[in-house]
Amino acid sequence: MGKLEGKVAFITGAARGQGRSHAIRLAEEGADIIAIDLLEQVSTIDYPMSTQADLDETVAAVEALDRRIVASKADVRDIEALTAAYRAGVAELGPVDIVLANAGIAQLGSAEPDPVVSFNDVIDINLRGVWNTVWPVAQDMIERGEGGAIVLTSSTQGLTGRGSDGSAGALGYAAAKHGVVGLMRSFANWLSPHNIRVNTVHPTGVETPMVMNEVIGKYIQDNPGAAAMVANLMPVDLVQPRDISNAIAFLVSDEGRYITGVTLPVDAGFTAK
Amino acid sequence: MGKLEGKVAFITGAARGQGRSHAVRLAQEGADIIAVDLMGPVASVAYPMSTPEDMQQTVQEVEALDRRIIASQADVRDISALRTAVAQGTAELGPIDVILANAGIANQGAPDADEDLAFHEVLEINLAGVRNTVQAAVPSMIEKGQGGAIVLTSSTQGLTGRGGDGSGGSEGYAAAKHGVVGLMRTYANWLAQYRIRVNTVHPTGVNTPMIVNEVMERYLTENPGVGDALQNLLPVPMVEAIDISNAIAFLVSDDARYITGVTLPVDAGFTVR
């Protein structure tokens, strides 16, 4: 019997990368999944974003574990669309116990013809999108009165600005990911009387399409300073999506029942360097 | 199959409380245990310390899980005694994969306290004792060359001085537990090259004999300000030893293979308040 039998998890950015890995890991523990993803390009991102085919693969992987999944297209910048997708999932699977605000972009190395637009995009998706994801669900969790667990995906760049080159992408990413910690702390204080726990995870570079693409590859090659953004303490360049999923599976289970308000790096010692 | 099958864990303060809980939890995951405890008085501590009968109980609980345990008396202030315990334990069980520096005292509230002695003893046991524990056991880990995981038990008082009242006990406790974070960070940097991970856990008040005793109860009754400052954010006055053990079982397992240099509160939101 899994640790999350009978639970329902709402996961953003679930078409591929960490989001897909979380969906599978939580399904392995018995959870049903409400999955959403943008499935289209963002104008300030030069690498390919996720597709319907990616989301279909997540659906197939969860269903192969004999769990249910309701997957749809929604933009975390659009709270109405996001809430509608969430409610459609609840109508099929029942109330949500777990929220993973995972959707995010990284513009490093993408062209910045208008830095203002680039900065606004990353703040919109990586910070405001997290608030949009949590806020409607938290209302329902309070009303239901059975507690809950929320994990916000921050970054090592939510704890340090190491390696910044002053680009709108780097500044916006660090600002948004630090801001996610502020949201987490405020959510944790607001929601703790209702036994709803809220934590952040802080991955170092993870081997996903957001990081393993030509745009970011070239950026790191061309900007020796950027190597500092990804140089870990342990002898490993990148961690795997599964490593973040394992940390999240622990945090949202009853084994983490008294863990709230915590920033948990999964970063091969990056921030301890 | 457990997550720690074939591993050997060295645990200080294992006769009762959190240490016993850790021994049993890790044994459930398949680990064999080398257990030490003082089992004797400390001058500045007014509540009863652990006894050989307590340790016998730990031994029985681990053996009931069909795991092996080598238990002995040792003072964490005496590094040569710890080295002897490590040598005897590894001779029987093999080299060490996991170190839990758990032994500690809380001498706040002792009647007619010698404040200077209270400060001195808590630093010796709760800080120097952690250093002695790691230094006695880590050579076995390095020599084996298979990596390893170390968890140092700090406290919410390793992240905040909330409730401090100027007594030697509370000064020493906060200084020692903050110092443990410093040890963790320097060890994480030193040992990453050997793939040895080092983290701290930061419990809020735990339902153990160190906290639930007449001396501590009287201290908190007579100093209501201190008690008020020790309120958690989640609606729970104390956590259980198993909650700390679950966090440690996660941290020392392969599920956390890239988590090092991390301070992990298990504190019902105490530090985020």
Interface residues (C-beta under 8 A of the other chain):
Chain A: R185 A188 N189 S192 P193 N195 R197 T204 N232 L233 M234 P235 V236 V239 D243 N246 A247 A249 F250 E255 G256 R257 Y258 I259 T260 G261 V262 L264 P265 V266 D267 A268 G269 T271 A272 K273
Chain B: R185 A188 N189 A192 Q193 R195 R197 T204 L233 L234 P235 V236 V239 D243 N246 A247 A249 F250 D255 A256 R257 Y258 I259 T260 G261 V262 L264 P265 V266 D267 A268 G269 T271 V272 R273
